Amino acid sequence: MGLVVSQLCIDCGEPAMLARWWARVLGWRVAGAAADDDTDDAALDDEDEVEIEPDDGPHVTLLFLRVPEAKSVKNRLHLDVRPQDGSDQQAELVRLIELGARPVDVGQGVVTTWYVLADPEGNEFCLLRSTPSQLAQVLG
């Protein structure tokens, strides 16, 4: 029998700030908070670990862990995110940049199906082109 992935842990300097940012990006919430709670609670800023989760049941969560060193090289592991049905890649690209993401070059060359971006602490992630429904049609 295999294992179940529980969390993806992300080293960072400011766990609360980065957790809040990713919660806005993904439409998730800080773990343990009610869906309508304000995740800008100042007490959260002192935490060394802050977890975010989706509202719709048990899934893999993201756990942001305070570390003393700054990010210095390309991530060995990164998130790929895709637009939800009803949105598209360009609309999400605009939204992500407005939230503080920035385009980065990690040696990807010219690609037409995804954008490589970095979160406010420089962690790379990719914004894919297809929505879940579009992907399902391709995979048939």
C-alpha positions as CSV (number, residue, x, y, z in Angstrom):
1,M,0.0,0.0,0.0
2,G,1.3,3.5,-0.8
3,L,1.5,6.6,1.4
4,V,-0.8,9.6,1.4
5,V,0.8,13.0,0.7
6,S,-0.3,15.3,3.6
7,Q,1.5,18.6,3.1
8,L,3.8,20.4,0.8
9,C,6.2,22.4,3.0
10,I,7.6,25.7,1.8
11,D,10.6,27.3,3.5
12,C,10.2,31.1,3.8
13,G,11.1,34.1,5.8
14,E,7.6,35.3,6.6
15,P,5.2,32.4,6.9
16,A,2.1,34.4,7.7
17,M,2.6,36.8,4.9
18,L,3.3,34.1,2.3
19,A,0.5,31.9,3.6
20,R,-2.0,34.7,3.3
21,W,-0.7,35.5,-0.2
22,W,-1.1,31.9,-1.4
23,A,-4.5,31.6,0.3
24,R,-5.7,34.6,-1.8
25,V,-4.1,33.0,-5.0
26,L,-5.7,29.6,-4.4
27,G,-9.0,30.7,-2.8
28,W,-8.0,28.7,0.3
29,R,-8.0,29.7,4.0
30,V,-5.6,29.5,6.9
31,A,-6.0,26.1,8.5
32,G,-8.2,26.1,11.5
33,A,-9.9,29.4,10.6
34,A,-13.6,29.5,9.7
35,A,-14.3,30.3,6.1
36,D,-15.4,33.8,7.1
37,D,-12.6,34.5,9.5
38,D,-10.2,37.4,8.9
39,T,-6.8,35.7,8.1
40,D,-5.0,39.1,8.8
41,D,-4.9,38.3,12.5
42,A,-1.7,40.0,13.8
43,A,-1.0,37.1,16.1
44,L,-0.4,34.9,13.1
45,D,2.6,37.1,12.1
46,D,4.6,35.6,15.0
47,E,4.0,32.0,14.0
48,D,6.9,29.9,12.7
49,E,4.5,27.6,10.8
50,V,1.3,28.6,9.0
51,E,-0.8,26.1,7.1
52,I,-3.4,26.8,4.4
53,E,-6.1,24.5,3.2
54,P,-9.0,24.4,0.8
55,D,-12.6,24.8,2.2
56,D,-13.9,21.6,0.5
57,G,-12.5,18.8,2.6
58,P,-9.3,16.9,3.2
59,H,-6.6,17.5,0.5
60,V,-2.9,18.2,0.5
61,T,-2.2,21.4,2.4
62,L,0.6,23.9,2.1
63,L,2.7,24.5,5.2
64,F,4.8,27.6,5.3
65,L,7.9,27.2,7.6
66,R,10.1,30.0,8.9
67,V,13.8,29.5,8.1
68,P,16.6,31.9,8.7
69,E,18.2,31.8,5.3
70,A,16.9,33.6,2.2
71,K,16.1,31.7,-1.0
72,S,19.2,31.6,-3.2
73,V,18.6,29.2,-6.1
74,K,15.8,27.8,-8.3
75,N,13.3,25.6,-6.4
76,R,13.8,21.9,-6.8
77,L,10.0,21.5,-6.4
78,H,7.4,23.9,-7.5
79,L,3.6,24.2,-7.9
80,D,1.8,24.1,-11.2
81,V,-1.5,26.0,-11.0
82,R,-4.3,26.2,-13.6
83,P,-7.2,28.5,-14.1
84,Q,-10.5,27.3,-12.8
85,D,-13.3,26.6,-15.2
86,G,-14.9,30.0,-16.1
87,S,-11.5,31.8,-16.1
88,D,-8.5,31.7,-18.4
89,Q,-4.8,31.9,-18.3
90,Q,-4.6,35.6,-19.3
91,A,-7.1,36.7,-16.6
92,E,-5.3,34.7,-14.0
93,L,-1.9,36.1,-15.1
94,V,-3.2,39.6,-14.6
95,R,-4.7,38.7,-11.2
96,L,-1.5,37.0,-10.0
97,I,0.7,40.0,-11.1
98,E,-1.8,42.4,-9.3
99,L,-1.4,40.2,-6.2
100,G,2.4,40.6,-6.4
101,A,3.7,37.7,-8.5
102,R,6.3,38.4,-11.0
103,P,7.5,36.7,-14.2
104,V,10.9,34.9,-13.8
105,D,13.3,33.1,-16.2
106,V,14.5,29.8,-14.9
107,G,15.9,28.8,-18.3
108,Q,12.5,27.7,-19.7
109,G,13.1,29.3,-23.0
110,V,10.1,30.3,-25.2
111,V,7.0,28.4,-24.1
112,T,3.4,29.0,-25.1
113,T,1.5,26.8,-22.7
114,W,2.6,28.1,-19.3
115,Y,4.1,31.1,-17.5
116,V,6.8,30.9,-14.9
117,L,6.2,33.3,-12.0
118,A,7.5,33.9,-8.5
119,D,5.6,34.5,-5.3
120,P,6.6,37.5,-3.1
121,E,9.5,35.5,-1.6
122,G,10.8,34.4,-4.9
123,N,9.4,30.8,-5.0
124,E,8.8,29.8,-8.6
125,F,5.5,28.4,-9.8
126,C,3.9,27.8,-13.2
127,L,0.6,29.1,-14.4
128,L,-0.7,26.5,-16.9
129,R,-3.0,27.3,-19.9
130,S,-5.8,24.8,-19.7
131,T,-8.7,24.8,-17.3
132,P,-9.7,21.4,-15.7
133,S,-12.5,21.0,-18.2
134,Q,-10.2,21.7,-21.1
135,L,-7.7,19.3,-19.8
136,A,-10.4,16.6,-19.4
137,Q,-11.4,17.1,-23.0
138,V,-7.8,16.6,-24.2
139,L,-7.3,13.5,-22.0
140,G,-10.7,12.2,-23.1
